[in-house]
Amino acid sequence: MTLTKDSIIGETLDAHPSLAPLFLEIGMHCLGCPSARGESIGEACAVHGIDCDAFLQKLNAQKD
């Protein structure tokens, strides 16, 4: 499954726990809180000022 801007962070981390350090690297330190787990990757990138397309490319490259 390819991750997109609409992918939910909690579901992404449940399926690919090894991606957590990538979220932490870009300042998403609230991965365990309920609101963060329910956010989409696109929403989180917007809040944190991250280039979502570049981040998704990195996530998709490392999830396999």
LOLO-375392 format. One record per residue: residue in three letters; residue number from 1; x, y, z of N, C-alpha, C in turn. Coordinates in pm, whole numbers, plus 50000, padded with zeros to 5 digits. Last residue first. Example, Ala and Ser with C-alpha at 12.3 -4.5 7.8 and 13.67 -1.06 7.14 Angstrom:
2
["SER",2,[51285,49775,50708],[51367,49894,50714],[51290,50003,50787]]
["ALA",1,[51319,49431,50780],[51230,49550,50780],[51320,49670,50780]]
***
This chain:
64
["ASP",64,[50917,49957,50293],[50925,49819,50242],[51044,49742,50292]]
["LYS",63,[50938,50216,50385],[50839,50127,50447],[50852,49983,50403]]
["GLN",62,[51108,50388,50254],[51160,50313,50369],[51061,50215,50430]]
["ALA",61,[50964,50506,50049],[51091,50440,50015],[51139,50350,50129]]
["ASN",60,[50754,50625,50185],[50725,50513,50095],[50852,50437,50057]]
["LEU",59,[50895,50829,50325],[50821,50724,50396],[50800,50602,50306]]
["LYS",58,[50996,50984,50111],[51087,50921,50207],[51019,50806,50281]]
["GLN",57,[50758,51068,49994],[50855,50994,49914],[50952,50918,50005]]
["LEU",56,[50648,51211,50205],[50583,51087,50158],[50678,51003,50074]]
["PHE",55,[50827,51426,50211],[50816,51337,50326],[50753,51204,50286]]
["ALA",54,[50777,51546,49964],[50910,51495,49993],[50907,51396,50109]]
["ASP",53,[50506,51617,50003],[50544,51528,49893],[50682,51466,49917]]
["CYS",52,[50516,51793,50226],[50449,51663,50236],[50492,51567,50125]]
["ASP",51,[50737,51975,50384],[50702,51945,50245],[50646,51803,50240]]
["ILE",50,[50611,52103,50692],[50694,52004,50622],[50645,51989,50478]]
["GLY",49,[50486,52241,50903],[50559,52314,50799],[50653,52226,50718]]
["HIS",48,[50323,52115,51082],[50465,52121,51115],[50549,52190,51008]]
["VAL",47,[50074,52129,50962],[50092,52186,51096],[50239,52207,51128]]
["ALA",46,[50126,51987,50724],[50084,52127,50719],[50108,52196,50853]]
["CYS",45,[50183,51732,50823],[50287,51806,50752],[50253,51955,50747]]
["ALA",44,[49933,51665,50930],[50049,51678,51018],[50161,51757,50951]]
["GLU",43,[49778,51651,50696],[49745,51747,50802],[49865,51771,50893]]
["GLY",42,[49909,51438,50560],[49901,51572,50502],[49871,51679,50605]]
["ILE",41,[49862,51224,50728],[50000,51268,50708],[50001,51409,50651]]
["SER",40,[49581,51289,50942],[49640,51238,50818],[49784,51289,50811]]
["GLU",39,[49525,51197,51286],[49554,51294,51181],[49603,51225,51055]]
["GLY",38,[49508,51015,51488],[49394,51027,51399],[49413,51125,51285]]
["ARG",37,[49740,51046,51630],[49718,50916,51565],[49602,50924,51466]]
["ALA",36,[49700,51299,51739],[49802,51280,51636],[49779,51150,51561]]
["SER",35,[49501,51247,51930],[49473,51338,51819],[49574,51321,51707]]
["PRO",34,[49627,51063,52112],[49513,51024,52028],[49486,51117,51911]]
["CYS",33,[49985,51044,52112],[49861,51107,52159],[49747,51079,52060]]
["GLY",32,[50213,50935,52003],[50131,50850,52087],[50000,50913,52130]]
["LEU",31,[50345,51135,51862],[50291,51019,51789],[50199,50932,51872]]
["CYS",30,[50457,51387,51900],[50334,51351,51971],[50267,51228,51909]]
["HIS",29,[50665,51479,51754],[50697,51406,51876],[50574,51358,51952]]
["MET",28,[50760,51562,51476],[50630,51507,51516],[50651,51416,51637]]
["GLY",27,[51003,51650,51376],[50940,51724,51485],[50804,51675,51528]]
["ILE",26,[51128,51489,51198],[51075,51616,51147],[50992,51692,51251]]
["GLU",25,[51200,51265,51347],[51305,51349,51287],[51253,51485,51243]]
["LEU",24,[50955,51139,51398],[51025,51209,51507],[51130,51305,51453]]
["PHE",23,[50906,51023,51150],[50814,51125,51202],[50882,51206,51312]]
["LEU",22,[51120,50847,51145],[51110,50950,51041],[51014,51061,51084]]
["PRO",21,[51069,50671,51360],[51181,50765,51368],[51177,50876,51261]]
["ALA",20,[50837,50526,51255],[50825,50624,51364],[50944,50719,51372]]
["LEU",19,[50870,50322,51076],[50868,50459,51022],[50863,50565,51131]]
["SER",18,[50840,50079,51196],[50978,50124,51172],[50984,50266,51115]]
["PRO",17,[50570,50017,51192],[50626,50082,51310],[50769,50135,51291]]
["HIS",16,[50348,49995,50983],[50492,50012,50959],[50558,50083,51077]]
["ALA",15,[50091,49966,51082],[50134,49879,50972],[50285,49881,50951]]
["ASP",14,[50088,50162,51278],[50049,50025,51314],[50100,49927,51209]]
["LEU",13,[50156,50387,51128],[50253,50336,51227],[50217,50196,51274]]
["THR",12,[49922,50411,50974],[50052,50398,50910],[50153,50337,51005]]
["GLU",11,[49728,50449,51168],[49722,50330,51083],[49855,50303,51016]]
["GLY",10,[49818,50699,51267],[49806,50581,51354],[49804,50452,51275]]
["ILE",9,[49801,50868,51036],[49929,50841,51102],[49922,50715,51187]]
["ILE",8,[49629,50789,50742],[49619,50825,50883],[49747,50780,50956]]
["SER",7,[49665,50928,50420],[49693,50816,50511],[49692,50865,50655]]
["ASP",6,[49647,51145,50255],[49527,51108,50330],[49547,50990,50424]]
["LYS",5,[49884,51157,50124],[49853,51267,50216],[49733,51233,50304]]
["THR",4,[49980,50806,50129],[49941,50930,50064],[49917,51037,50170]]
["LEU",3,[50161,50504,50074],[50116,50608,50167],[50087,50736,50090]]
["THR",2,[50061,50215,49909],[50136,50340,49901],[50075,50441,49997]]
["MET",1,[50084,49883,50000],[50000,50000,50000],[50089,50124,50000]]
***
